């Protein structure tokens, strides 16, 4: 069973080409035009064992918002498409990740009920030139298009780069756990309703 997906999205603001394999080894080739997001998505892929080929062009001369949000849309759609009917997946995933002084928890449910609860009070809005407030917009778009309920909690941390790294690493680990196959399900949908 192949759990791969390809997404192409072109708007007046962005052009994105994505290939994603949920059963990879964490190999990635990522060029989004937003170097901070390149770094974060490489971490997500590596710690989530997701193979990703991703290129994006956006109106970053205005700001990074459109590109970052559309990256979330495309990755969310790819996850949903790669999972198909979601038969045999564990469905739930959790990860608690430290990054120096930062400690972040991500808990998710691949439920087809999109919702993001994001409790990450950054003390500053910038990591270098990147507005870390856009991370919430990225994940809001991702969970909406993937059909994921997700909670992100910052337990400790001050440095915005460390906090951001911990969020993306934790998401990768939690997603890998939730999309993993459980033989005891024998290919059934992991819901007492029998469907999502």
C-alpha positions as CSV (number, residue, x, y, z in Angstrom):
1,X,0.0,0.0,0.0
2,X,1.4,3.3,-1.1
3,X,0.7,6.3,1.1
4,X,1.9,9.1,-1.1
5,X,0.3,12.2,-2.5
6,X,1.1,15.0,-4.9
7,X,-0.4,18.5,-4.7
8,X,-0.1,21.4,-7.2
9,X,-1.6,24.7,-6.2
10,X,-1.4,27.9,-8.2
11,X,-3.1,31.2,-7.2
12,X,-2.4,34.8,-7.9
13,X,-0.3,34.8,-4.7
14,X,1.5,31.5,-4.7
15,X,2.6,28.5,-6.8
16,X,3.3,25.3,-4.9
17,X,4.4,21.8,-6.0
18,X,4.5,19.1,-3.4
19,X,5.1,15.3,-3.2
20,X,4.8,13.6,0.1
21,X,5.3,10.0,1.3
22,X,4.1,9.2,4.8
23,X,6.1,6.0,4.9
24,X,9.5,7.5,4.0
25,X,12.7,7.9,5.9
26,X,12.7,11.7,6.5
27,X,14.4,12.7,3.2
28,X,13.4,16.1,2.0
29,X,14.1,18.7,-0.7
30,X,12.4,21.9,0.3
31,X,12.6,25.4,-1.2
32,X,9.7,27.6,-0.3
33,X,11.2,31.1,-0.6
34,X,10.9,31.4,3.2
35,X,14.2,30.1,4.6
36,X,12.8,29.8,8.2
37,X,9.9,27.6,6.9
38,X,12.4,25.5,4.9
39,X,14.3,24.8,8.1
40,X,11.1,24.0,10.1
41,X,9.7,21.7,7.4
42,X,13.0,19.8,7.1
43,X,12.8,19.2,10.8
44,X,9.2,18.1,10.5
45,X,10.1,15.6,7.7
46,X,13.1,14.2,9.5
47,X,11.4,13.6,12.8
48,X,8.2,12.4,11.2
49,X,9.9,10.0,8.8
50,X,8.1,11.8,5.9
51,X,9.7,12.1,2.5
52,X,8.9,15.5,1.0
53,X,9.7,17.3,-2.3
54,X,8.4,20.8,-2.1
55,X,8.9,24.0,-4.1
56,X,7.0,27.2,-3.6
57,X,7.0,30.7,-5.0
58,X,5.0,33.4,-3.3
59,X,4.5,37.1,-3.0
60,X,7.1,37.4,-0.2
61,X,7.9,40.9,-1.3
62,X,4.7,41.8,0.6
63,X,5.2,39.4,3.5
64,X,5.4,35.6,4.2
65,X,1.7,35.2,5.1
66,X,0.3,33.9,1.8
67,X,3.1,31.5,1.2
68,X,3.1,30.1,4.8
69,X,-0.7,29.6,4.8
70,X,-0.7,28.0,1.4
71,X,2.0,25.6,2.5
72,X,-0.3,24.5,5.3
73,X,-3.1,24.0,2.8
74,X,-1.0,21.9,0.5
75,X,0.6,19.7,3.2
76,X,-2.8,19.2,4.8
77,X,-4.4,18.1,1.6
78,X,-1.4,15.8,0.9
79,X,-1.7,14.1,4.3
80,X,-5.5,13.6,3.8
81,X,-5.0,12.2,0.3
82,X,-2.2,9.9,1.3
83,X,-4.2,8.4,4.1
84,X,-7.2,7.7,1.9
85,X,-9.9,5.9,4.0
86,X,-7.5,5.8,7.0
87,X,-8.0,2.1,7.4
88,X,-5.7,0.5,10.0
89,X,-4.1,3.7,11.3
90,X,-3.6,4.3,15.0
91,X,-5.4,7.7,14.6
92,X,-4.0,9.3,17.8
93,X,-0.5,10.7,18.2
94,X,1.3,12.6,20.9
95,X,4.8,14.0,21.4
96,X,6.5,16.0,24.1
97,X,9.7,17.5,22.7
98,X,12.4,19.6,24.4
99,X,14.6,22.0,22.6
100,X,17.0,23.5,25.0
101,X,14.9,25.6,27.4
102,X,11.7,25.1,25.3
103,X,9.2,22.2,26.0
104,X,6.3,21.7,23.6
105,X,3.5,19.1,23.5
106,X,1.5,18.2,20.4
107,X,-1.5,15.9,20.6
108,X,-3.5,15.1,17.6
109,X,-6.5,13.0,16.4
110,X,-6.9,12.2,12.7
111,X,-10.7,12.4,13.1
112,X,-12.0,14.3,10.1
113,X,-13.0,17.0,12.6
114,X,-10.6,19.9,11.9
115,X,-9.7,22.0,15.0
116,X,-6.6,23.7,16.3
117,X,-6.1,24.6,19.9
118,X,-2.8,26.6,19.9
119,X,-1.5,27.7,23.3
120,X,1.9,29.1,22.5
121,X,2.5,32.5,24.0
122,X,5.6,33.8,22.2
123,X,7.3,36.6,24.1
124,X,8.5,38.1,20.8
125,X,7.0,37.9,17.3
126,X,10.3,37.5,15.5
127,X,12.9,34.9,14.9
128,X,15.3,36.7,12.7
129,X,13.1,38.3,10.0
130,X,10.3,35.6,10.3
131,X,7.0,36.4,12.1
132,X,6.5,33.4,14.4
133,X,2.9,34.3,14.6
134,X,2.5,32.7,11.2
135,X,3.2,29.3,12.6
136,X,-0.3,29.2,14.0
137,X,-1.7,30.2,10.5
138,X,0.3,27.4,9.0
139,X,-1.1,24.7,11.3
140,X,-4.6,26.1,11.2
141,X,-4.6,25.7,7.4
142,X,-2.9,22.2,7.7
143,X,-5.4,20.8,10.2
144,X,-8.4,22.2,8.3
145,X,-7.4,20.5,5.1
146,X,-6.1,17.3,6.6
147,X,-9.1,16.8,8.9
148,X,-7.1,16.8,12.1
149,X,-7.9,17.9,15.7
150,X,-4.7,19.2,17.2
151,X,-3.6,20.7,20.5
152,X,-0.2,22.5,20.7
153,X,0.9,23.6,24.2
154,X,4.1,25.4,25.2
155,X,5.1,24.3,28.7
156,X,8.3,26.2,28.9
157,X,10.5,28.4,26.6
158,X,11.5,31.9,25.7
159,X,13.7,31.7,22.5
160,X,11.3,31.8,19.6
161,X,13.6,29.7,17.3
162,X,13.8,26.9,20.0
163,X,10.0,27.0,20.5
164,X,9.3,26.8,16.8
165,X,11.7,23.9,16.3
166,X,10.1,22.0,19.2
167,X,6.6,22.6,17.6
168,X,7.6,21.2,14.2
169,X,9.5,18.3,15.6
170,X,6.6,17.4,17.9
171,X,4.1,17.6,15.1
172,X,6.3,15.3,12.9
173,X,6.6,12.7,15.7
174,X,2.9,12.9,16.6
175,X,1.8,12.6,13.0
176,X,4.1,9.6,12.5
177,X,2.6,7.9,15.5
178,X,-1.0,8.6,14.5
179,X,-0.6,7.5,10.8
180,X,1.2,4.3,11.9
181,X,-0.6,1.1,11.1
182,X,-1.8,-1.2,13.9
183,X,-2.1,-4.8,12.8
184,X,-4.8,-5.4,15.5
185,X,-7.2,-3.2,13.5
186,X,-7.0,-5.6,10.6
187,X,-7.5,-2.8,8.1
188,X,-10.6,-1.4,9.7
189,X,-11.3,2.2,10.3
190,X,-10.3,3.2,13.9
191,X,-13.7,4.4,14.9
192,X,-16.6,2.8,16.7
193,X,-18.9,4.5,14.1
194,X,-17.2,2.5,11.3
195,X,-16.4,5.7,9.4
196,X,-15.1,9.2,9.8
